[in-house]
């Protein structure tokens, strides 16, 4: 790699300054004198350069110099040499510096250290990763009282090398006592666990949920010196929820140290009382739910085939009331409108819960919110629960609907009810919205009925964090369903008090607290550039295999940007804008007698090779990529739109222009 003269002199200057700073010249003189004394005294041989370098390496001086020199990749240089495009985005070239956290001495903290793992037997045969080799990794995600943390990724192994520390603030909910440091007795009443989620990321960037664990941290309140070590056994998820996947060694420590620790008898009594209280509440709710279900079946015998879902299993195989999966969730500054929230939820990946063996049966698994967000993908129930929570946060009256789509496939979606009674269905997997206008079966045949545009067929029940309503209308078909929720002859309600006893936040129950959303860590411009560059290489190689040359038109590529921005705006707001300007610009860029073809496509992942393989399956896209003719010019533009939780919408547009030869 050749450097321009000014860069070479700059590099020499940096190396010279570093050598002077470390006094390398003085150390070399010492080694030289020592080597001459040891090796030349007996035989008066000539001392070669290789001998001297060998002596320096043996004494570790070369290693010290290399450690001190920090080589930072110049991203802009790479882009300038690889792609003939002017740089439009500058990246901070300084390596990230770990900053010290300012600890408020008037607050109490729990320092949680993860000191390695063991017995991850699934990775027993995993080979030791070579330096620089891409390998599967484990990442540990934590949530505690509105605070979220993520460990550094470590290579998957039988004994993964976790070495991370997390400083969790143990604060009170009441603002009046905010400045007062919590004591051991007050902390004992804080029953929120530390929710830990272990994610595996494979070499292709695909994520898998490995384990979800609720850590009872209050045992440290009874430990001597305020320090305790815990071996946490992680169990699998879904069908493997009874199988151990590995053990994490965890050390818990209180900062500042407690003046007075509690006795183990007190903490154990508190835990036992909480378990007893929770079990009693859940038992009473179960008794009530059974009674409610009996009454519901007595209304009409056919009700037993309707999809009325009162309980659902989470990733750990625990049965929870469905209302506990919903809670009003405010996104702070990360999302501005309910429609933007719907777009965000739709770009989180969709994946059905894995099932072992055939049979086509659907595996039951509703994930807790932290597990869904950390994994960045989930089933339709996970999407609907998150969207309903966000819409409630935006002040709408929202419910999750449980029913079926075409061919009787079970499905969940979201419904909002306006103050004027307008019913809107929100499809959480696509972000589409549909206005519901019921068909009146009693109308005469000549009365024109509204045509439903939504894909839903039947509806069994609706619920949110405070209400649960079973559909007891004569037909459960969505198109004839009337959403007069206060009419008990149409919707059978559950007791609000019963739901509140097991689902309201802050109650001593097994309901996990909701984590806050995190801002995206993806740099949209850099990621767009990287994917675009990779696609150019893939297209060029593909055309080369077909015996075709490739000439890129950078100006035409740039002109595709407004179209991609308009597509994303339309997905978010349902408003189309800017199409006239795009068409006018393309007409100006394509000369008379030439033909223009364009193909936009949308993805929710950032794997360029996978996107390219998908594009090739489209005959329209393949026609552009494999275009033959006179004066063929190709263009590709990538635009990444980032959303919270590092979710993103990736828009790609391939285009070509060529002279039409008849």
N, C-alpha and C positions, 0 to 999 in steps of 0.2 A: 504494500500500500504506500503510494508516494504522497508526501505532504507538500503543500505550497511552502516556499522559503520562509515566509513570515511566521507560519504555524510551526515549522521546524525550529526556528530560532526561539520562539516563545516556549516550546517544549523543553529545549536545552536550558533555558533560563530557569524554568520551574524546577528541573532536576538539579541544577547547580545550587539553587537556593536551599533545596531540601538536604543536599549533601553537606552544605556548610552548616545548616541548622543542627544536623545530627553529629557534627564533627567527625565525619567519616574519614577525612584525610588523615587526621591524627591517629585514628584507630588502625588505618591501613599501615601507617609508618610503624606502629608498635608491632603489628603482626609480621611486617617485613623484617624488622630487626630480630624478632624472635625466631622466624623461620630460617634466617641466615645463620643465626647462632646454632640452631638445632641440626640443620641439614647440610650446611656447607662447610662447617668446621673440619670434619674428617677428610673430605675428598675434594674440596675446592672446585665443585662443578659449577656450570652456568645455571642460574635460576631462571626457568622459563616463565612466561605469563600464565600458562596452565597451572604450574606449581603454586603460584601466588593465589590464583582464583580458588584452587582447591583448598588452600590454607584458610582463605577468607570464608569459604562456604562451611568448612569444618567448625569454625568459631561462631557461626551463625550471623555474621555481619551482613551478608547478602540478603538473608531472610529478613533481618530487621529493616533494611532499606526498602525492600519490596512491600513490607507491611505498612510502612509509613507513607509510601506513594499511593495515593488514591486515584485510580483511573476511573473517570466518569464518562459513560458513553454519551457522545454528543448526538442527541436525537435529530437535531436539525441537519447536521452533516450527513447522517444516514439517509434522511429523506431527500436531501439535495442530490446526493449521488445516485440514489435508487430511482427516484421518480422525477421526471423533468417538469416539476411543478414548483412555483415559488412557495416558500414556507409561509403559511398564513396563521400559524399558531406557535407560540414559543413555550417551551417547557422549562421549568426551573431545573437548572443543571446541577444544583447543589444536592449531594446525597442527603437523605433525611437524617436529622439529628434527633436522638431520643431526648426529649425534654424532661426535666425533673418536674414532678407534680407538686404543686403547693398544697400542703396539708394544713387544713384549718385546725389549729390546736384546740379549738373549743368544740369540735365535732368528734364523734366516735366512729372508728373505721374497723372493718373486718378485712384483714389481709389474707386472701385465699391463694395459696401456692399449689400448683400442680407439679408434683415432683416425679414425673415419669409414669409409665403404665406397664402392665405385665399381663401375661396369659391371654393376649389377643390371638387365640389359637388358629383363627382362620388365616392368619398371616405367618404361620409357622414356617412355611416353605418360601416365604418372600425373600428373593435375593437382595444382598446389600446394594443399595443404589450407588452407581459410579458417580464421581464428581461431575456436575453439569447435566447429568441424565434426568430426564423428566420421569417422575414416578407418581404413583397414587399417594395422596396425603390425607391425614386426619386433621380436622380443625375443631376446636372446642368452643362453643358459644355459651355465654352465661347471661342470665337476666336476674336482677335482684332489685326490687323496689324502684322501678323506673330507670335503672342503670343497666346498660348492655355492654358486654365485652366480647372480644374474639381473640383466641390464641393465635400464635404464629403457626402456619401449617407445618406439620412434621411428617416425614415419610412413614407410610404404613409399615408396621413391623410387629413381630410377636411382642416386643417390648418397646413401644413407641417412645421416643425421646422428648416427652413433654417437659418443658421447664419454663413455666410462665407464672407470673404473679399478678393478681387482680386486687385493686384497692376498692372495696365496696363501702360506701357510706351508709351507716346505720342511722337513718334519720326518722323523725316522727312525722306523722301525717298532719298533725295540728300545727298551724303556722305560729300560734301564740307562743309555743315552747321551742321555736326553731333555734334560738340562741343558746338554749340550755343543753348541756351534754347529757346524753342518756346514760342512766346507770344500769347495772346488771338486772335489777328487778323489772325495769321498764322494758329492757330488751327481751326479757323472757316472754313478755306479752306480745311481741312482734312475731306473728306466726307465719309470715311469708318465707317460703323456702328459697334457696338459690336454685334456679332452674338451669340445668346443664344439658346441652344438646351436642352430641358428637356427630359430625358430618364427615363422610368420606368423599373426596373428589378424585375421580380417575384421571388418566392421562389425557382424555379428550375434554376435560372440564365438566363432565357429568357428575352431579351430586347425588349421594345416597344418604338417607337417614339411618345411622347405625344404632344410636341409643338416645333415650331421653330420660333424665334422672332428676328427682327433686331432693336436694341435699338439705338435711336438717342441720343447720349450722350452730344452733344454740347450745350444743354439747360443750362448746368452747367456754361458755359462761361458768361451767363448773370445773374447768381444767386448771391445774396448778400453773402459775405464771401466765395464765391467759393464752396458753399454746396447747394445741392438740393435733395429733396426727390421725387421719382416718383413711382406711382402705375401702374405697367405694367400688362395689361390684356392679358393673353396668349390664343390664339385660337388654336383649334385642327388642325389635318392634314388630307390631302386627302379629303374624302367625308364630313368630319366634320370641314373643314377649316373656316366655318362661326360660329362655336359653341364655346363659351367660356369654357375653361377647368379650369381656376383659375386665381388668381391675385398674383403677386409677389411685395413685397415692397422693393424698391431699393433706396439706398442713394448714391449719386455721390459727390465726393469731389476732388478738385485739390490740388496736392502737387508739389512744394511749392505754397502757395497762390498767386493768380494773383495780380499784382500791380494795374491793371486797368481792371475792368470787363466791358463787352460790354453791351449796352442797349438791352432790349428784342426786340425793333423794328429792330435793325440791324440783330440779329440772325433770327428772323422770316422772314425778307426780304430775307436773304441768303437762307433759307430753301425753300421759295416760288420760288425763281429764279431757284434753283436746280431742284425742281419738274417740273417746267415749261420747263426747258431745256431737262430733261429726257423724259417728255411726248412728246415733239416735235420730238426728235430723234426717239422715238419708233413709233410715228405716221407716220413719213416719211419712216421708214423701213417697216411698215405694208403696206403702199401704194405701195412701191417697190415690196414687196413679192407677193402681189395680182397680180401686172402686170407680174411678172416673171412666176407665176402659170398659168395665162391666155395664155402666150406665150408657155409654156410647153405643155398645153392641145391642142394647135393648131397644134403641130407637129404630134400627133397621138391621135385619140379619146380614144384609150384603156389606155392612160396614167392615166386616172382618177382613175383606180383601183390599180395603183402601189403605194407601200409604200414610198411616198415622204413626209418626216416629216420635216417641217420648224420650227414649234413651239412645245413646250412640257410644260406641267404643272408641277410645282415643288410641294413640300409637302404642301405649303400654298395655292395651287390652282391658282398661278400666272403663266400666259403664258409667257414663255421666248423663245427667239430664241435658237435652239438646239446648235448652235456654242458657246453659252455662258456657256455651261456645260463642255467645254473642255478648258484646258490651260496647257502649258508645265509645268510639276511638277517635280522638282528635289528632290530626296529622301535623299540627303546628304550622310552620311555614313551608312544609314540603309539598302539600297539595292545596290548591286554591278553590276548586269547585267540585261538586259531586260528580260531574261528568269526567273530570280529570281523575278522580278517585276510581271511577269505573274503568277508565283506560289503564291506569296503573295495575289494577287487579287482573285485567285481561292479558297484560304482557308477562305476568308471572306464569311460569311453565305449567302445562297441564299433564298430569301423569296419574293413571289409575293406580291404586294401591297394589303392590306386587302380590301375586298369589302363586303358591307352589302347586304344580300339577295342573291337569286340564280340567275340562268340565264346563268352562265358560262362566263359572259362578263369580259374582263380584265380591271381592274381599272388603269387609266392613272395616274402615279406618278413618275416623275424623281426627285430624291432627290438631294439637294445641297450636296456638298462633306462633309461638317462638319456633317450633319445629318446622312449620310451614314457611316462615320467613327466612330462616337460616338455610333451608334446603332450596329455596327459591322456586319450588314447584309443588303441586299437590293435586288432589282430586277436585271434582266440581263442588263438593260440600265445603272444602277448605276455602275455595274462591268465594262462594256465596256467603259464608260466615264472615269473612274479612270485609267484603263489600257492604254487607248489611251493617256491620259495626261502624264502618267509615261514614255511611249515609246517616246513621243515627247521630254520629259525631257532628255532622253538618246540619243537624236540627230537623231532619226529615222523619216522618213516621214510616219506618222500614221494617219489613218482615222477610224471613227466609221461607220460601214455599217448597214443600216436598211433594213431588208428583211424578209424572212420567212424560217422556217425549214420544215420538213416533215409535211404533212397534213395541210399546209397553216398556221401554227402557227407563229404569228409575233415574230421576234427575232432580237437582235442586237449583233454584234461581231466586232472585230477590224481587220484592214487590214494594212499591211506595204508594201511600195513599195521601192525596192532596187534601187541603182543607175544604175544597169544593167537591170532594168525593171522587176525583179523577184517580183511576188506578193505572199505574205504570209498571210494567215488568222490565227488569234489568237482567240481561244475560251476562253473568259474571265472567264467562270464558271468552266472550267476544267484545263486551262493552256495548252491545246493541240495546236499544230501548224500544219498547212496544207499548202503545196505549191500548188498554183493554176496554172494549165495548161489548157487553154481553148480548148474546142472541136471546130474544124472548120466544120460547117454544110455543107460547099460546097465541102469538100473532097470526093473523090470517096469512094464507100462502102468498098473496100478492104483495105483502109488505116486504120491502127490500131490507135484507138483514146485513149487518157489517161482516166483511170477510176478515177472519183473523189472520194476521201476518206472523204471529209468534209460533214457535215450534212445539209448544206445550200441549199435551192432550188431557191429562187428568191432574187434579190437585187434591191431596188427602188432608193436609194440615198446613198451618202457617204459625210461625213463632218469632219472637225476639227475646230480649233479655228480661222482659216483664210479663209477656203474655204468651199463652199457648192456646190455639183454637183449632178444633177438629171440624172438618167440613161435614155437616149433616144434612146437606141439600139432597133432594131425590137423585140427582145425577152428579157425579164428581167430574164431569167434563168441564174443562176450563172455559170453553166458549159460552156455556150457559150459566157459568158461576156468577153469583151476585155477591159483592164484597160489602154487605151491610154487617159489619163486624159486631155491632151491638144487638143484632137480632139473634137471640139464642135458638130460634127455630131453624136458622141457617148455619150458625157457627156455635159449636159447644165449647165454652171457655173453661180453662183450668183456673183454680183459685190463684189470684195474684199473690196472696200471702204464702201459699204453699211453694210457689216458684221462688219467691224472695228468700224463703228460709234456707234454700240450698244453692241459690244462684247469685245472690247479691254479693258484690265485692266487699271484703272486710270481714265477712262472716267466717267463723271457724269451720271451714269446709275443705274438701279436696279440690276445689276449683282453683286452677292456677291463675295468678295475676296476669294481666295483659301487658306485654312489653310495648315501649314506644317505637315508632318507626324510625329508621336511621336514614340519613342522607346518602345519596349515591357516592361511591368512591371511584366511579368510572369517569375518565376524561373523555368527553364526547368527541372532541376534534381529533385527538390523538388516536382513539380507537377507530374512528371513521377512516382516517388516513391509513392505518395498518391494514384494515380489512380490504380497503380499495386496492392497495398495493398488492396484497396476496391474490386478489381476484384477477388483477391484470396479468400476474405471472401465470396463474392457472389457465386463463383464456389463451394467452400466447402459446403455452405448451400444448393445449388442446388443438389449436389451429395448426401448430407445427406438425403434430402427429397426422393431421389431415393433408399435409403438404401445402398449407396456406401461410402466407406472411401476414403479419399483424402491424398495422399502423394506428397509433392512438391519437385521437383528436382531443387535446386538453381543453380547448375552448368549448367544444360541444359537451364535454363531461361536466364542466362548470355550469353550463346552462341548464343541466338537469336538476340542479339543487332546488329551485323554486317549486318544481313539481313534487319532490319528495316532502318538502315542508308542508305543501298544501294537502298531501295525502294524510299526514299525521294530524294536521289541524282538523281535517274532516272526521278522522276517527275519534278525536277527542271531543269536538263540539258539534258534529253533524252539520257543519257549515262549510261549503266549498268556496274557496276564494283564490284569486291569483291565476286562474287557468288561462285567461286571455293574454296576460303578459308572457306566460311561458310559451304559448302557441306562437305569438308574434316573434319572440326571440328565436325559436327554432326555425320559423319560416325564413328569417333573415340569415341564419347560419347555414341553411341548406340551399345551394345554388339551383337555378332553373335546370330542369332535366335530371335532377337527382332525386332519389327516394330516401325518406327517413322512416326508420322503424324504432320503436321504443317498447321496453317491457319492464314494468315495475313489479317488485315482489317484496313481501314483508316477512321478517323472521323475528323471533324473540330470543335468539341466541347469537353468540358472536364468533362462531366457528366458521371461518371462510370456506374451508374445504367442504364441510357438510352443506353449506348454503349453495356452493357451486354444483355439487352433485344433485341437489334438489332442483336447481334451475335447469340443469341439462335434461331433466325428465319432462320439462314443458316443451312441446313442439315449437311454440312461439319464440321462446328464449333460445332454443337450439338453432332456430333459423337465423337469429341475429348473430350468435356466436360463430356459426359456421358459414357466414355470409360470403358468397362468391360474386364477383362482378368487377366492374371497372372503377378505379379510384375509391376502393372500399376504405372507410375510416370508422374505427370503433370508438365507443365511449362507454365508460362505466362511472357511476357516482354512488357513493355510500353515505348515508346520513344516519348516525346513531342518536336517538333521543333517549336521554337518561331519566329514570324515575327513582323514587326511594328504594332502599334495599338492593341497590345495584341491579334492579330490573331495567331492561332497556328494550326499545322498539328499534329494530334495524331495518331500514328501507334501502333497497338496492335497485338501481335502474340500469339496465343494459340498453345500449342504443347503437345504431349504425346508420351511415349514409353512404350511398353509392350511386354511380351514374346508371340510369336505366338504359339498358341496351336491348332493343327488341329484335 
